[in-house]
Amino acid sequence: MAGGIIGSIVGGVLTGGAGPAIGQGIGAALPSVADIAKVVVDRLVPDPAAREAAARDIEAVISTREVAVIQATAEIAKAQIGVNAVEAQGNDRFSARWRPACGWVCVAGLAYQFVVGPVMSWVTGIVGVMIGAAIPAAPSLPMEALMTLLFGMLGLGAQRTIERTQGVPGAMPGGVKP
């Protein structure tokens, strides 16, 4: 298990977060802590009975730690589920929901790119000619990233609308069917 965890972390770091498959491969290539401990015990403990007892103790400690890691991960997941449930029940659309926040970012970005930016460039061009100085143009936004976010949100919104019109359970507020 430790090799898989280490491999997942290393694979995620090296590949920019795309490492689950690569991490599993790295984890399979790394020896586990239990394997390393068994080799150390085999080399350091000459008595076969003592070696067998030490190997059992190591296995017990490692299995206890693995169970503790699994339980801690489950507790974290349960806590996150609780947070998600509380956020989903909130009515404040500007702080409790991620979609409106992304929507406002898209609206602000589109407003800047297509209205504010061109007007600023036009005004600064006129002011620059009037005062005889070159005023730099307003920066532009990376529209590919903004459009990816916008189209993704519009797709999710359309999917949600379809779910509500088809009466998917849980799609309407309070779980009510239309």
PyMOL commands that set and color helices and strands:
alter all, ss='L'
color gray80, all
select helices_A, chain A and resi 2-14+20-29+33-44+48-89+98-131+143-166+173-175
alter helices_A, ss='H'
color red, helices_A
deselect
rebuild
show_as cartoon
